[in-house]
């Protein structure tokens, strides 16, 4: 973004939006965004981090590229434009994270699809044996879903287009952090206009310290194969001893991400049976097997038959 931070503040937040943010977060709030080598915090690495701190005293920023010490996959470079050459001489995460922690303190954090950004941060805090911040975590995507239902979808790019938020360099950390802060502010203003008050409950996800309950962020040995399945977005069959109607049965899912969560590590996946995005606890996945296209069709047809029989 070719403007200074004061100009950026004027671009992204008007007086009403600044007022409502400070009304909800009187000590201030920090918008964060990461660019990474992929979308699995238990596997992938941070390559850029940015934070915009907005407080009653003003606005300040933190931004840096990070050397992930692994190659950046071409498909992610196609998204954010960050190359191996750009990060080669940049600091590594163990140098950056203490500075980042000092910058954010324990102020509330906001990010778009916050569980992914927080997953990466929490994993690296854990690996470096750093104490977790006591920050409350707010998701601008959840806030928008509650208050801005007229928008066709709640991806950051779509929201910025529909709300006239100047997202110049989408998928670069600083610009996306500013955009997340603006989306949250506009969501809160819309909620107040419609309901006469602001209720943050639907946008609150957890507190970063809640991850202290997750003591083991390693992927179990028998599930290490999920690393490749997630990277390639494969459709697989998982045997899952959770849920209700299909407890202990195999179910086909498209593996998308491996995430640390307060209650333990999860596989985030598209469940082909329900056509919904779901989180499956790794502790409850007892087996993983591959499916070819014919098997996928057969499995879905089988469950469709069961569903019809149960509805009779």
Protein Blocks (a to p, Z undefined) as FASTA:
>chain_A
ZZdfklmmmmmpcfklmmmmmmmmmnbpcddddddfbjcfklmccfbdcdddddfkbccd
ddddddehiacdfklmmmnopafklmmmpccfklmmmmmmmmnmmadcddehkllmmmmm
mmmmmmnopacdfbdcddfklmmmmmmmmbmblcfklmmmmnopacfbgoiaklmmmmmm
mmmmmmmmmmmmmnopacfklmpnbdfklmmmmmblcdcfklmmmmmmmmnopacddddf
edjklgoiacddddfbdcddfkbccdddddfklopacdddfklmcbdcdddfklmmmmmm
mmmmmmmmmmZZ
